[in-house]
Amino acid sequence: MALRIVKRSCHWRVKFAAFVWTLGVSVMLGVPLSQAVTVRSPSKNSSNDLLSARTGAFLSKTVSKKSKSSGTSNVTNTATTTIISPNSVDCTVGASMHVGLTNSFSLQLKKLAEYEQACNSAIVARSSFFTAIPTTAAEASEYASDVASQLREYSKFGIKPLIFLEPTSSTGLIDLTKIQSGSFDGALTSYFASLKAAGVTDEMMGIWVPLPEANLPVWSSLSPSVFTACITKLAGFQKKYFPASQTGLLLDTVSYSAPDDWSNGRVVSLLPYVINIPAGLIDSFGLQGFPWSPPANEAGPDNGTPSNYLRVDLAIEAARALKINNIWFNTGTFGAKYTNQPAQTITVSPERRLALLDGVVSQAKIAKAQSFSVSVHLFAEDKSNVEEATNWSYWPSGQSASSSATYVFKSFAGKLQAADIPLWLFDTD
């Protein structure tokens, strides 16, 4: 059966974040991942769906008061733009472009063709997509069929996948304690067994990331012990059937203590989420952080630079605790935000976006200098026309040759390649 990828209209959340002051230093909260499509996207069935829209930025009380009293202007919104030709910056030379990507049924691979055309090379080392966790035998069969089709398509083109395994199913949000207790063991066994039976190999599996952003208040639990138990179970099933495949973790720079409550974020050690995971299950550690800025009609500071929202020290500490050598950063930059409210809309100049991405390169180099193998995953989808109202892309689909921000991606890709840091990507056609 052909892969069916459908729009997830209600199953993701707005990337809003908050400032936290720690030891007198202002540190920005990371924003969550987002996606427009997922393999076998669960449909909305209940009013208590956790992925309903979030309608504003959630500032801590301390920073809210400080912002109101400081009168700090939104510097991002006042940036000017200098138009730079996309052809004035070249990506460094990479592998030859993949032939036939524009004809792929995978939306991610079709869009990847545009990046390769912009750089005249296969500059992206890994492409990502999202999928759900089955809770029944029927879901296990259906989801496995679709994911196997996607993985075969990636393998056909020789492209490495990164798969985010989210705790949602056809009925909505999954209670993580049910994964922990073994309620879905039968479905999970059937799911991975079905992938194996469909001809998926260990190499084709790529990297799987179960329960991404588990320290953000978006899933049913923020308990490190529940997370550890669930990761141990999910990674265990994966590696039972695909022992040579890889499992990654993704946590945000900022941690929270209560689901669906964005008021208590703190920048703290991520060790509670990793120290009790059995050795050998995890192969890479991902740290997430995104820029943020208040609406145009509100005073307040933005989150600064990647040194604030991508805390490399937290990633290194977690990786060392896991006894692994692979670190990756999940990030991006937006060109426009609050696009559904004209009075609130802010725009960011290409120069400012490039400066932020240069900061990402610097953070990655810090980890690399400490003998870690480092990669960067770039979120680059245009989410302007959905409830998130944020444009993370660098050009409108099909317009890389004319966009004023194309050179931003090309420069960033070239700098990563020059530093021998692989670039991973999420975007769709």
C-alpha positions as CSV (number, residue, x, y, z in Angstrom):
1,M,0.0,0.0,0.0
2,A,1.3,3.4,-1.0
3,L,2.4,5.7,1.8
4,R,-0.3,8.1,2.8
5,I,0.8,11.4,4.5
6,V,-1.9,13.7,5.6
7,K,-2.0,17.1,7.2
8,R,-1.9,17.3,11.0
9,S,-4.3,20.2,11.4
10,C,-4.7,19.9,15.2
11,H,-1.9,17.7,16.4
12,W,0.9,20.1,17.0
13,R,1.5,23.1,19.1
14,V,2.5,26.7,18.6
15,K,6.2,27.3,19.1
16,F,5.9,29.8,22.0
17,A,8.5,30.1,24.7
18,A,9.3,32.1,27.8
19,F,12.1,33.9,29.5
20,V,13.6,32.5,32.6
21,W,16.1,34.2,34.9
22,T,18.6,31.9,36.4
23,L,21.3,33.1,38.8
24,G,20.6,36.6,37.6
25,V,21.1,35.7,33.9
26,S,18.3,35.9,31.4
27,V,18.0,32.6,29.5
28,M,15.3,32.0,26.8
29,L,13.1,29.0,26.9
30,G,13.3,26.7,23.9
31,V,10.3,26.3,21.6
32,P,9.0,22.9,20.6
33,L,9.4,21.1,17.3
34,S,6.6,21.4,14.8
35,Q,5.5,19.5,11.7
36,A,3.0,19.8,9.0
37,V,2.8,16.2,8.1
38,T,3.4,12.9,9.7
39,V,3.3,9.3,8.5
40,R,-0.2,8.0,9.3
41,S,-1.2,11.1,11.2
42,P,-3.7,10.5,13.9
43,S,-6.9,12.4,13.4
44,K,-8.5,14.6,16.0
45,N,-11.1,12.7,18.0
46,S,-11.4,14.4,21.3
47,S,-11.8,17.8,22.8
48,N,-9.0,17.2,25.2
49,D,-6.4,16.9,22.5
50,L,-3.2,18.2,23.9
51,L,-2.1,19.6,20.6
52,S,-4.8,22.3,20.5
53,A,-3.5,25.8,19.7
54,R,-1.5,27.8,22.3
55,T,-2.5,31.4,21.9
56,G,0.4,33.4,23.4
57,A,3.9,33.5,24.8
58,F,4.2,32.4,28.4
59,L,6.5,34.6,30.3
60,S,7.5,33.9,33.9
61,K,6.2,36.4,36.4
62,T,9.6,37.7,37.1
63,V,10.4,38.5,33.5
64,S,6.9,39.7,32.7
65,K,7.3,42.4,35.4
66,K,10.8,43.2,34.2
67,S,9.7,43.5,30.6
68,K,6.8,45.9,31.4
69,S,9.1,48.1,33.5
70,S,12.1,48.1,31.2
71,G,10.3,49.4,28.1
72,T,12.8,47.3,26.0
73,S,11.7,47.5,22.3
74,N,11.4,44.5,20.0
75,V,14.7,44.8,18.3
76,T,14.0,42.0,15.9
77,N,11.1,43.8,14.5
78,T,13.1,46.9,13.7
79,A,15.9,45.1,11.7
80,T,16.5,46.3,8.2
81,T,16.9,44.0,5.2
82,T,19.6,44.2,2.6
83,I,18.7,42.1,-0.5
84,I,21.5,39.7,-1.3
85,S,21.4,37.6,-4.4
86,P,21.0,33.9,-3.7
87,N,23.8,33.3,-6.2
88,S,26.2,35.5,-4.4
89,V,26.9,32.8,-1.8
90,D,27.8,29.3,-2.6
91,C,27.5,26.2,-0.5
92,T,30.8,24.4,-0.3
93,V,31.1,21.4,-2.6
94,G,29.2,18.3,-1.4
95,A,28.2,15.0,-2.9
96,S,26.4,14.9,-6.2
97,M,22.7,15.7,-6.2
98,H,20.2,12.8,-5.9
99,V,18.6,12.1,-9.2
100,G,14.8,11.9,-9.2
101,L,13.9,13.5,-5.9
102,T,11.4,15.8,-7.4
103,N,9.3,12.7,-8.4
104,S,9.3,11.1,-4.9
105,F,6.0,10.6,-3.2
106,S,7.7,11.7,0.1
107,L,7.0,15.3,0.7
108,Q,10.2,15.7,2.7
109,L,12.3,14.2,-0.2
110,K,10.6,16.3,-2.8
111,K,11.4,19.5,-0.8
112,L,15.0,18.2,-0.3
113,A,15.4,18.4,-4.0
114,E,15.1,22.2,-3.8
115,Y,17.9,22.4,-1.2
116,E,20.1,20.3,-3.4
117,Q,19.3,22.5,-6.4
118,A,20.1,25.7,-4.4
119,C,23.5,24.3,-3.4
120,N,24.1,22.3,-6.5
121,S,25.1,19.4,-4.3
122,A,23.7,16.9,-1.7
123,I,24.4,19.2,1.2
124,V,21.9,17.6,3.6
125,A,23.2,14.5,5.4
126,R,19.9,13.4,7.0
127,S,16.2,14.1,6.5
128,S,13.5,13.8,9.1
129,F,9.8,12.9,9.4
130,F,7.3,12.2,12.2
131,T,5.2,9.2,13.0
132,A,2.9,8.0,15.8
133,I,2.9,5.2,18.4
134,P,0.4,2.3,17.8
135,T,-1.8,1.3,20.7
136,T,-3.7,-1.5,18.9
137,A,-2.9,-4.3,16.5
138,A,-4.7,-2.6,13.7
139,E,-2.8,0.6,14.2
140,A,0.5,-1.4,14.4
141,S,-0.2,-2.9,11.0
142,E,-1.3,0.4,9.4
143,Y,1.5,2.6,10.8
144,A,4.1,0.0,10.0
145,S,3.0,-0.3,6.4
146,D,3.2,3.5,5.9
147,V,6.5,3.9,7.7
148,A,8.1,1.0,5.8
149,S,7.1,2.6,2.5
150,Q,8.7,5.9,3.6
151,L,11.9,4.1,4.8
152,R,12.1,2.2,1.5
153,E,11.8,5.5,-0.4
154,Y,14.6,7.0,1.6
155,S,16.7,3.9,1.0
156,K,16.0,4.0,-2.7
157,F,17.6,7.5,-2.9
158,G,20.4,6.7,-0.4
159,I,19.2,9.3,2.1
160,K,19.5,8.7,5.8
161,P,16.3,9.2,7.9
162,L,15.6,10.7,11.3
163,I,12.3,9.6,12.7
164,F,10.5,11.4,15.5
165,L,8.2,8.8,17.3
166,E,5.5,10.9,19.1
167,P,3.2,9.6,21.8
168,T,0.0,10.1,19.8
169,S,-2.3,7.6,18.1
170,S,-5.6,7.7,16.2
171,T,-7.3,8.5,19.5
172,G,-5.1,11.4,20.4
173,L,-2.5,11.8,23.1
174,I,-1.2,8.7,24.7
175,D,-0.9,8.4,28.4
176,L,2.8,7.7,29.0
177,T,2.1,5.7,32.1
178,K,0.3,3.2,30.0
179,I,3.5,2.8,27.9
180,Q,5.4,2.4,31.1
181,S,3.0,-0.2,32.5
182,G,3.1,-2.3,29.3
183,S,-0.4,-1.7,28.1
184,F,0.8,-1.3,24.5
185,D,3.5,-4.0,24.5
186,G,1.5,-6.2,22.2
187,A,1.0,-3.4,19.7
188,L,4.7,-2.3,19.9
189,T,5.9,-5.8,19.3
190,S,3.6,-6.2,16.3
191,Y,4.7,-2.8,15.0
192,F,8.4,-3.4,14.9
193,A,7.9,-7.0,13.8
194,S,5.8,-5.7,10.9
195,L,8.5,-3.3,9.9
196,K,11.0,-6.2,9.9
197,A,8.6,-8.4,7.8
198,A,8.2,-5.5,5.3
199,G,11.8,-5.7,4.5
200,V,13.1,-2.8,6.5
201,T,16.8,-3.4,7.5
202,D,18.8,-2.0,10.4
203,E,20.5,0.4,8.1
204,M,17.2,1.6,6.6
205,M,15.9,2.4,10.1
206,G,18.3,5.4,10.5
207,I,17.9,7.2,13.9
208,W,14.6,6.9,15.9
209,V,13.8,9.6,18.5
210,P,11.0,8.4,20.9
211,L,9.1,11.0,22.9
212,P,10.9,14.1,21.6
213,E,10.9,17.2,23.9
214,A,9.9,15.2,26.9
215,N,10.8,18.0,29.3
216,L,8.4,20.4,27.7
217,P,4.8,20.5,28.9
218,V,3.3,19.0,25.8
219,W,2.8,15.3,26.6
220,S,1.0,13.6,29.4
221,S,3.8,13.5,31.9
222,L,7.0,15.4,32.8
223,S,8.3,12.8,35.2
224,P,11.9,11.8,34.5
225,S,11.2,8.4,35.9
226,V,8.2,7.9,33.6
227,F,10.3,9.1,30.6
228,T,13.1,6.8,31.5
229,A,10.8,3.8,31.7
230,C,9.1,4.6,28.4
231,I,12.4,5.2,26.6
232,T,13.8,2.0,27.9
233,K,10.7,0.1,26.6
234,L,10.5,1.8,23.2
235,A,14.2,1.6,22.5
236,G,14.2,-2.0,23.7
237,F,11.5,-3.0,21.2
238,Q,13.3,-1.1,18.4
239,K,16.6,-2.8,19.1
240,K,15.1,-6.3,19.6
241,Y,14.1,-6.3,16.0
242,F,16.8,-3.9,14.7
243,P,19.8,-4.3,16.9
244,A,22.1,-2.2,14.8
245,S,19.7,0.6,14.3
246,Q,20.1,3.9,16.3
247,T,18.1,5.6,19.0
248,G,18.4,9.2,19.9
249,L,17.0,11.4,22.7
250,L,15.8,15.0,22.2
251,L,15.3,17.3,25.2
252,D,14.9,21.1,25.3
253,T,17.3,23.5,27.0
254,V,14.5,24.4,29.4
255,S,12.7,21.9,31.6
256,Y,9.2,22.1,33.2
257,S,7.5,20.4,36.0
258,A,3.8,20.3,35.1
259,P,2.1,19.2,31.9
260,D,0.3,22.0,30.0
261,D,1.8,24.7,32.2
262,W,4.4,27.0,30.6
263,S,4.8,29.2,33.6
264,N,7.5,27.3,35.5
265,G,10.3,26.7,33.0
266,R,13.9,26.5,34.3
267,V,17.3,25.9,32.8
268,V,18.6,23.0,34.8
269,S,20.6,19.9,34.4
270,L,19.0,17.3,32.1
271,L,20.7,14.4,34.0
272,P,17.4,13.3,35.7
273,Y,16.1,12.4,32.2
274,V,19.1,10.3,31.3
275,I,21.0,8.8,34.2
276,N,18.7,5.8,34.7
277,I,18.5,4.7,31.1
278,P,20.4,1.4,30.6
279,A,23.7,1.6,28.9
280,G,23.8,0.8,25.3
281,L,20.2,1.8,24.4
282,I,20.9,5.4,23.3
283,D,23.3,6.3,20.5
284,S,22.9,10.1,20.3
285,F,21.7,13.0,22.4
286,G,19.8,16.0,20.8
287,L,19.4,19.4,22.4
288,Q,16.7,21.7,21.2
289,G,16.4,25.5,21.2
290,F,14.8,28.1,19.0
291,P,14.8,31.9,18.9
292,W,11.8,33.8,20.2
293,S,10.6,37.4,20.1
294,P,7.5,39.2,21.6
295,P,4.8,40.5,19.3
296,A,5.4,43.8,17.5
297,N,2.8,45.6,19.7
298,E,4.4,44.4,23.0
299,A,7.6,45.6,24.6
300,G,10.1,43.1,25.9
301,P,13.4,41.5,25.1
302,D,14.0,38.7,22.7
303,N,16.0,35.6,23.7
304,G,19.4,36.7,22.5
305,T,21.6,34.2,20.8
306,P,22.1,30.4,20.6
307,S,24.4,30.6,23.6
308,N,21.2,31.3,25.6
309,Y,18.7,28.9,24.0
310,L,21.1,26.1,22.9
311,R,23.1,25.4,26.1
312,V,25.9,23.2,24.8
313,D,27.0,22.5,28.4
314,L,23.7,20.7,29.1
315,A,24.1,18.5,26.0
316,I,27.7,17.6,26.9
317,E,26.7,16.7,30.4
318,A,23.9,14.5,29.3
319,A,26.0,12.8,26.6
320,R,28.7,12.0,29.0
321,A,26.2,10.5,31.4
322,L,24.9,8.3,28.7
323,K,28.5,7.4,27.7
324,I,27.9,8.3,24.1
325,N,29.9,10.5,21.7
326,N,27.2,11.8,19.4
327,I,25.4,15.2,20.0
328,W,23.0,17.0,17.7
329,F,21.2,20.3,18.0
330,N,17.7,20.9,16.8
331,T,17.1,24.6,15.9
332,G,16.0,27.1,13.3
333,T,15.3,30.8,12.6
334,F,12.0,32.4,11.6
335,G,11.6,35.1,9.0
336,A,8.2,36.1,10.3
337,K,6.1,35.4,13.4
338,Y,2.5,36.1,14.6
339,T,1.6,36.1,10.9
340,N,-2.1,35.6,11.7
341,Q,-2.3,38.9,13.5
342,P,-1.1,41.9,11.4
343,A,-0.7,44.2,14.5
344,Q,1.5,41.6,16.1
345,T,3.5,40.4,13.1
346,I,7.3,40.7,13.3
347,T,9.8,40.1,10.5
348,V,13.4,39.2,10.8
349,S,16.1,40.3,8.4
350,P,18.2,37.7,6.6
351,E,21.2,39.2,8.2
352,R,19.8,38.7,11.6
353,R,18.8,35.1,10.8
354,L,22.3,34.4,9.5
355,A,23.9,35.9,12.7
356,L,21.8,33.5,14.8
357,L,22.8,30.5,12.6
358,D,26.4,31.6,12.9
359,G,25.8,31.3,16.7
360,V,24.6,27.8,16.2
361,V,27.7,26.9,14.3
362,S,29.8,28.3,17.2
363,Q,27.9,26.2,19.7
364,A,28.4,23.1,17.6
365,K,32.1,23.8,17.4
366,I,32.3,24.0,21.2
367,A,31.0,20.5,21.5
368,K,33.1,19.3,18.6
369,A,36.2,20.8,20.2
370,Q,35.6,18.4,23.2
371,S,35.8,15.4,20.9
372,F,32.1,14.9,20.3
373,S,30.7,13.9,16.9
374,V,28.2,16.8,16.3
375,S,25.4,17.4,13.8
376,V,22.7,20.1,13.4
377,H,19.1,19.5,12.6
378,L,17.4,22.5,11.0
379,F,13.7,23.0,11.1
380,A,12.8,25.0,8.0
381,E,9.1,24.7,7.3
382,D,6.7,27.6,6.6
383,K,4.0,27.4,9.3
384,S,2.5,30.9,8.5
385,N,-0.9,29.6,7.5
386,V,-1.6,27.4,10.4
387,E,-2.2,28.2,14.1
388,E,1.5,28.4,14.8
389,A,1.7,31.5,12.5
390,T,5.5,31.3,12.1
391,N,7.5,31.1,8.9
392,W,10.7,29.1,9.6
393,S,11.5,28.7,5.9
394,Y,14.2,30.4,3.8
395,W,12.3,30.6,0.6
396,P,8.7,30.0,-0.6
397,S,8.4,26.6,-2.2
398,G,9.8,26.7,-5.7
399,Q,11.4,30.1,-5.2
400,S,14.9,29.5,-3.9
401,A,16.3,31.5,-6.8
402,S,14.5,34.7,-5.9
403,S,14.2,34.7,-2.1
404,S,16.3,37.2,-0.1
405,A,16.9,34.5,2.6
406,T,18.2,31.7,0.3
407,Y,21.8,32.9,0.9
408,V,21.2,32.5,4.6
409,F,20.7,28.7,4.2
410,K,23.5,28.4,1.7
411,S,26.0,30.3,3.9
412,F,24.9,28.2,7.0
413,A,25.2,24.9,5.1
414,G,28.6,25.9,3.8
415,K,30.0,26.9,7.2
416,L,28.8,23.6,8.7
417,Q,30.4,21.7,5.9
418,A,33.6,23.6,6.3
419,A,33.6,22.7,10.0
420,D,32.9,19.0,9.2
421,I,29.5,19.2,11.0
422,P,26.7,17.3,9.2
423,L,23.5,19.2,8.4
424,W,20.1,17.5,9.0
425,L,16.8,18.9,7.8
426,F,13.0,19.0,8.3
427,D,11.0,20.6,5.6
428,T,8.1,19.6,3.3
429,D,6.9,20.6,-0.1
